[in-house]
Amino acid sequence: MTTTPIFLQLKPLKISSSIIDDGLIDMEEFQLALFRNKNKKNLFADRIFDLFDYKRNGVIEFGEFVRALGIFHPKTLLADKIAFTYRLYDLRGTGYVEREELKEMVLALLDESDLVLSDNIVEIIVAKLHQYT
């Protein structure tokens, strides 16, 4: 008697079908894919989701997903990658990365990494980073 290996028995997880099988990725499914927890809030993940959701309708469609992933391709122009990153940090969509926005992102990334730094060190990091924006 032969048995099928367990990895062949498992169905691949589709992000777009992990909660609702509709072919769309909503925020809960996005969070679940990133953190294995649909309830964990994360500013960085929220920003990535917003940038992937070109139509601003609260879901990421397949075309939007593919288009957004293109930014990570090695042959994508550096200027396009910089523009994407700039939009990531421009939390209020003003066209400028304000010091407070930068600080919010630094704190979110530190929190996600379970790093605890003193307020003084955080301020030094933000000041150094902000001089380049």
N, C-alpha and C positions, 0 to 999 in steps of 0.2 A: 504494500500500500504506500503510495506516495502522497505527500502533503505539499500544498502550495506554500512557499515561504510567506511569512506574515507581511513582508513589505510589498508583496504582489497582491495581497488581499486588500490592502488599504486603498481607499480612493484618494486621489490628490485633493487637497483642500483648495478650493477656489475662494479667493478673498471675496469676490462678488456674490458668493452663495453661502457664506459662513453663517449669516443670520437670516437673511431673506434671499431666496433663490430668484433674484430678478435681473442678474447680470450687471448690476450697478454696485458701486462701492460707496456706502454711506460712512459717516464718521465713526459709528460703532464698529463696523467691519474693519475700517482702517486701523482703529485703535487695537482691535483684537489681533490683527495681523502683526502689528508692531510689538505689542506688549503681552499678548496672550491674555488680555484683560480689557474688556470693552468699556469698563468704567473708569480707567485711569486717565486723568486729564494731564495733558502735557502741552505747553505753549508751542514748543518746537513742532510737535506732530500736528497741532492745529494749523500752524502756518504752512507746513508742507501740504496738508490737505487743501487749504485755501488756494494755494498756488497751482495744485493739480486740477482743481475744480474751475476750469476756465469759464464755464457757463454760469457760474455762481448760483447753481440750483440745489446745492446741498448734497449732491452725489457726484461721483466720478464715473463717467462713462468710459467704455473701452478706448475710444479715440482720444479722449482727454488723457487717459492713463499712459497710452503709448506716446503721445506728444510730450507729456511731461517727463517721461523717462529719457527722452532724447537728450535732455540737458546733461545727463550723466555719461553720455557716450564720449569716448576718448577723442573723437574728431570734432566734437562740438566746439565752436569758436569760443575762445577764452572770454571775449566780450559778452557773449550770451550767458556764460556761466557766472560771470561777475554780476550781470544784470539780474539773474535769478536770485543770487545770494543777497543782493541789495534789496530786492523786493521781499525776501524772507525776513530781513531785519527791519524793514520799514513797516512796523506794526500798524500804524494808523493811516498808511497809504498817502502820506503827504509829499512823497518824492524826496524826503530827507530822512536819514537815520539819526534820530534825536538821541541825545545821551541817555535819557530815561528808557527809550526803547531798547537800546543796546544793553543797558543794565538788566532789564526784564529778561532778555534772551540769555544773558550770561547766567543769571540766577536760575533760570529754567534748566539750562544745560548742566549746571552744577548739581541741581536737585536730582535730575535724571541720572546722573552719574554717582549719586550718593556722596558727593564731595561737600565737605563743610569747610568753608574758608571764613576768616574774620571779615567783618565789614570793611576794614581798612584794606585788606588784600583785594577784595572785590572792587573797591573804589579805584585802586591802582590799576587793576586789569582793565576796567571800563575806561579810565582816563587814557591809558595807552592805546586801546583799540579805537577810541573815539577820535583820536588825533589823525587817524587814517581815513575817516569817513568824510 
